[in-house]
Amino acid sequence: MTNLRRLDLNLLVTLDVLLAEHNVTRAAERLHYSQPSVSVHLARLREIFDDPLLLPGPRGMRPTARAESLREPLREALAALELAVSPERPFDPAAATATWRVAATDYSESTVLLPALATLRQAAPGSRVAVVEMVPANLARQAERGDIDLAFHTSEGSPASLHRLALFTERYVLVGRTGHPRLKRKPTLAQFCALEHVIVSPDGGGFFGVTDEALAAAGMARRVALSVPHFLYVASVVASTDLVAMLPARLVPGHPALQMVDAPVEVPGYEMSMLWHERVHRDPAHQWLRDTIAAALPVS
């Protein structure tokens, strides 16, 4: 580190050209410097490295052993630095080989990733997507460390430190199996409460949710017979039993074994957002990924 503090980039560039030309005059021409300026640089480099570096010879200057040992490492270092400070090239998804790590629940897998998957596969066939478990309390730390590239979470409760793009607003609907005898029409509030319900409890084992909060405000309560941690399992249970559920509306269309009706109680919906860290905010590849996912979503 001591030597690095004594160096500046101009000295290293000068040394690289001197090692290629073995001649101060030609090096000065390539660098667009005066010959005395290159000589001053060389003197400074000799002091820093405590080595002559280039010695007079019959056909120009010849490098010392120390200079020869510097040639390739210096060339590689300058090339890497040039690449690092060069303007970013436009992202080419067709040539990309990235692995995107996305934090998602089974709900956002179905409603956000699935609609975008065909486009992602077609446009970037060499890239991969890894879905990791959504743990809301860990999102900010995972994104900061680079453990995840994106996350899908409700806008409410999203970490304030992450960038956020609202994707759509979701609402809840009453869902039962096709042909359910008690869902031929919109039930009354009393009929709704008499049905046996299944509830999604992400933390596991809960029997009280936003629907129950809305009912409690009206002085009512429903019968919750089953609590599960995943939305997609709820769909399977409801399709094969007489249990009903309040499910996000985007999960239901296209499911032939399910029918949905409006519930007799107003349950607040939520806004679904895409989240990412500042470290990738301006990255062209990441911007392409975000834009592609957002554009693939069906209009609310």
C-alpha positions as MATLAB code, in Angstrom:
seq = 'MTNLRRLDLNLLVTLDVLLAEHNVTRAAERLHYSQPSVSVHLARLREIFDDPLLLPGPRGMRPTARAESLREPLREALAALELAVSPERPFDPAAATATWRVAATDYSESTVLLPALATLRQAAPGSRVAVVEMVPANLARQAERGDIDLAFHTSEGSPASLHRLALFTERYVLVGRTGHPRLKRKPTLAQFCALEHVIVSPDGGGFFGVTDEALAAAGMARRVALSVPHFLYVASVVASTDLVAMLPARLVPGHPALQMVDAPVEVPGYEMSMLWHERVHRDPAHQWLRDTIAAALPVS';
ca = [
       0.000    0.000    0.000;
       2.919    2.361    0.653;
       4.020    2.217   -2.997;
       0.462    2.558   -4.246;
       0.042    5.815   -2.338;
       3.134    7.178   -4.096;
       1.914    6.255   -7.564;
      -0.590    7.878   -9.838;
      -2.203    6.489  -12.967;
      -0.156    8.667  -15.319;
       3.076    7.122  -14.052;
       1.791    3.593  -14.661;
       0.599    4.471  -18.167;
       3.993    5.984  -18.931;
       5.774    2.880  -17.673;
       3.575    0.624  -19.786;
       4.415    2.598  -22.953;
       8.117    2.768  -22.099;
       8.224   -1.003  -21.664;
       6.636   -1.365  -25.089;
       8.785    1.219  -26.934;
      12.145    1.027  -25.107;
      12.624    4.650  -26.198;
      11.749    7.898  -24.391;
      11.177    9.882  -27.615;
       8.777    7.352  -29.140;
       7.009    6.931  -25.806;
       6.523   10.707  -25.591;
       5.009   10.729  -29.106;
       2.542    7.949  -28.226;
       1.571    9.618  -24.972;
       1.377   13.116  -26.481;
       3.804   14.302  -23.813;
       7.038   16.234  -24.187;
      10.249   14.215  -23.966;
      11.286   15.995  -20.729;
       7.918   15.079  -19.134;
       8.455   11.386  -19.905;
      11.992   11.625  -18.511;
      10.596   13.130  -15.299;
       8.069   10.275  -15.084;
      10.805    7.715  -15.568;
      12.918    9.281  -12.833;
       9.943    9.193  -10.468;
       9.241    5.531  -11.338;
      12.907    4.603  -10.695;
      12.640    6.194   -7.261;
       9.393    4.416   -6.388;
      10.521    0.978   -7.557;
      14.106    1.494   -6.391;
      15.283    0.119   -9.726;
      16.631    1.670  -12.976;
      13.837   -0.100  -14.908;
      15.275    0.912  -18.310;
      19.011    1.105  -19.082;
      20.770    2.629  -22.122;
      21.690    0.072  -24.756;
      23.108   -0.052  -28.299;
      19.610   -0.167  -29.847;
      17.586    1.921  -27.442;
      16.820    1.201  -23.821;
      16.678   -2.294  -22.402;
      14.465   -3.268  -19.444;
      15.926   -4.560  -16.221;
      14.745   -7.849  -14.709;
      12.451   -5.879  -12.420;
      10.919   -4.096  -15.387;
      10.390   -7.385  -17.233;
       8.553   -8.793  -14.197;
       6.258   -5.775  -14.227;
       5.392   -5.897  -17.937;
       2.495   -8.406  -18.005;
       0.945   -7.639  -14.591;
       0.993   -3.941  -15.442;
      -0.572   -4.517  -18.860;
      -3.323   -6.678  -17.348;
      -4.006   -4.187  -14.552;
      -4.315   -1.253  -16.944;
      -6.581   -3.252  -19.254;
      -8.848   -4.130  -16.314;
      -8.906   -0.516  -15.193;
      -9.749    0.640  -18.712;
     -12.651   -1.804  -18.801;
     -13.868   -0.661  -15.382;
     -14.020    3.033  -16.316;
     -15.234    2.592  -19.892;
     -18.857    3.496  -20.645;
     -21.133    0.527  -20.024;
     -22.014   -1.414  -23.122;
     -25.688   -1.907  -23.979;
     -27.014   -5.112  -22.441;
     -27.561   -7.906  -24.964;
     -29.996  -10.413  -23.426;
     -29.431  -12.911  -26.248;
     -25.754  -13.220  -25.261;
     -26.244  -13.000  -21.497;
     -25.366  -15.866  -19.164;
     -26.516  -14.306  -15.899;
     -28.182  -16.071  -12.985;
     -30.918  -13.916  -11.477;
     -31.813  -14.593   -7.840;
     -35.354  -13.587   -6.937;
     -37.073  -13.679   -3.554;
     -40.734  -14.613   -4.013;
     -43.665  -16.389   -2.403;
     -45.743  -18.959   -4.244;
     -48.248  -16.169   -4.891;
     -45.732  -13.866   -6.615;
     -44.214  -16.825   -8.464;
     -47.615  -17.366  -10.078;
     -48.725  -13.766  -10.567;
     -45.419  -12.018  -11.402;
     -42.763  -14.493  -12.529;
     -44.938  -16.905  -14.468;
     -46.362  -14.263  -16.848;
     -42.798  -13.059  -17.579;
     -41.113  -16.444  -17.845;
     -41.763  -17.134  -21.536;
     -40.433  -13.694  -22.524;
     -37.365  -14.075  -20.316;
     -36.591  -17.525  -21.729;
     -37.030  -16.405  -25.329;
     -35.076  -13.148  -25.037;
     -32.297  -14.435  -22.749;
     -32.026  -18.197  -23.312;
     -28.576  -18.419  -21.720;
     -29.675  -16.831  -18.441;
     -31.149  -18.581  -15.416;
     -33.619  -17.631  -12.683;
     -33.283  -18.943   -9.130;
     -36.288  -18.359   -6.867;
     -35.359  -18.216   -3.184;
     -37.568  -18.228   -0.135;
     -39.181  -14.932    0.736;
     -38.299  -13.838    4.273;
     -39.526  -10.218    4.574;
     -37.339   -9.414    7.579;
     -34.203  -10.367    5.601;
     -34.929   -8.634    2.285;
     -32.922   -5.446    2.827;
     -29.859   -7.331    4.063;
     -30.067   -9.950    1.276;
     -30.332   -7.243   -1.399;
     -27.464   -5.212    0.076;
     -25.170   -8.259    0.183;
     -26.084   -9.304   -3.357;
     -27.778  -12.529   -2.223;
     -30.843  -11.538   -4.242;
     -31.306   -9.343   -7.317;
     -35.051   -8.750   -6.995;
     -37.855   -9.315   -4.523;
     -41.624   -9.197   -4.851;
     -43.472   -7.937   -1.796;
     -46.504   -5.901   -0.864;
     -45.759   -2.185   -0.941;
     -46.895   -1.911    2.653;
     -44.100   -3.222    4.806;
     -41.428   -3.090    2.069;
     -37.981   -1.985    3.312;
     -37.614    1.765    2.861;
     -33.958    1.319    1.848;
     -34.859   -0.511   -1.391;
     -36.050    0.891   -4.694;
     -39.663    0.011   -5.376;
     -41.848   -0.251   -8.480;
     -45.582   -0.803   -7.972;
     -46.716   -3.618  -10.292;
     -50.454   -3.963   -9.672;
     -53.217   -3.680   -7.083;
     -54.768   -6.926   -5.894;
     -58.222   -7.585   -4.450;
     -59.692  -10.534   -2.566;
     -62.557  -12.672   -3.845;
     -64.542  -15.540   -2.344;
     -63.507  -18.817   -3.987;
     -65.013  -22.312   -3.861;
     -65.076  -25.414   -5.992;
     -66.982  -25.278   -9.264;
     -70.569  -26.275   -8.531;
     -70.352  -25.519   -4.811;
     -74.000  -25.690   -3.648;
     -73.727  -22.632   -1.404;
     -71.989  -20.390   -3.931;
     -74.615  -20.279   -6.661;
     -75.002  -16.618   -5.871;
     -73.342  -14.019   -3.676;
     -73.930  -15.146   -0.074;
     -75.314  -12.942    2.646;
     -72.978  -11.968    5.447;
     -74.523  -14.593    7.729;
     -74.220  -17.277    5.044;
     -70.600  -16.257    4.433;
     -69.743  -16.634    8.118;
     -71.447  -20.063    8.246;
     -69.226  -21.468    5.488;
     -66.096  -23.368    6.485;
     -63.034  -21.422    5.455;
     -59.361  -22.141    4.815;
     -56.919  -19.316    5.556;
     -53.352  -18.571    4.452;
     -51.045  -17.899    7.393;
     -47.518  -17.154    6.066;
     -46.041  -17.475    9.545;
     -47.860  -20.778   10.072;
     -50.805  -21.765   12.237;
     -52.751  -18.510   12.297;
     -56.554  -18.489   12.165;
     -57.149  -14.734   11.966;
     -56.432  -12.479    8.998;
     -57.562   -9.358    7.141;
     -60.970  -10.900    6.411;
     -61.492  -11.581   10.105;
     -60.491   -8.020   10.919;
     -63.177   -6.729    8.513;
     -65.754   -9.086    9.987;
     -64.861   -8.136   13.550;
     -65.466   -4.475   12.678;
     -69.012   -5.508   11.678;
     -69.456   -7.556   14.839;
     -69.246  -10.882   12.981;
     -66.910  -13.891   12.856;
     -66.434  -16.748   10.369;
     -65.593  -20.422   10.788;
     -61.938  -21.103    9.883;
     -61.390  -24.857    9.651;
     -57.909  -24.986    8.095;
     -54.768  -22.832    8.208;
     -51.961  -23.359    5.665;
     -48.777  -21.408    4.774;
     -49.132  -21.319    0.959;
     -51.729  -19.882   -1.426;
     -51.403  -22.590   -4.075;
     -52.202  -25.347   -1.596;
     -55.365  -23.440   -0.689;
     -56.468  -23.607   -4.321;
     -56.012  -27.394   -4.315;
     -57.914  -27.815   -1.046;
     -60.808  -25.621   -2.152;
     -61.036  -27.378   -5.524;
     -61.470  -30.781   -3.883;
     -63.608  -29.993   -0.806;
     -66.515  -27.784    0.294;
     -64.125  -25.451    2.099;
     -64.011  -21.894    0.726;
     -61.324  -19.219    0.857;
     -60.760  -15.539    0.375;
     -58.033  -15.530   -2.270;
     -56.250  -12.854   -4.334;
     -58.217  -12.554   -7.575;
     -55.173  -13.061   -9.828;
     -54.749  -16.631   -8.601;
     -58.174  -17.810   -9.750;
     -58.699  -17.141  -13.495;
     -57.957  -20.148  -15.683;
     -58.505  -22.663  -12.869;
     -61.369  -24.858  -14.187;
     -62.081  -26.428  -10.790;
     -62.651  -23.090   -9.064;
     -65.331  -20.443   -9.177;
     -65.284  -17.043   -7.548;
     -68.005  -14.714   -6.317;
     -67.899  -11.345   -4.633;
     -67.792  -11.555   -0.873;
     -70.420   -9.787    1.236;
     -67.692   -8.089    3.268;
     -65.261   -5.460    2.041;
     -61.703   -6.747    2.563;
     -58.824   -4.329    1.873;
     -56.583   -5.395   -0.991;
     -52.913   -4.605   -1.404;
     -50.348   -3.281   -3.877;
     -47.673   -5.691   -5.136;
     -44.232   -4.208   -5.785;
     -40.875   -5.171   -7.240;
     -37.912   -4.303   -4.983;
     -34.176   -3.927   -5.636;
     -31.053   -2.373   -4.123;
     -29.240    0.804   -5.155;
     -26.148   -1.243   -6.098;
     -27.953   -2.576   -9.213;
     -30.254    0.371   -9.847;
     -28.311    1.668  -12.878;
     -26.998   -1.650  -14.158;
     -28.215   -2.109  -17.783;
     -28.788   -5.851  -17.350;
     -30.813   -5.331  -14.200;
     -32.809   -2.531  -15.806;
     -33.648   -4.867  -18.675;
     -34.772   -7.569  -16.243;
     -37.037   -5.174  -14.332;
     -38.524   -3.673  -17.502;
     -39.157   -7.118  -19.010;
     -40.957   -8.417  -15.931;
     -43.083   -5.288  -15.555;
     -44.048   -5.248  -19.236;
     -45.113   -8.919  -19.180;
     -47.765   -8.447  -16.504;
     -51.412   -8.433  -17.602;
     -53.215   -5.112  -17.234;
     -55.140   -4.898  -13.973;
];
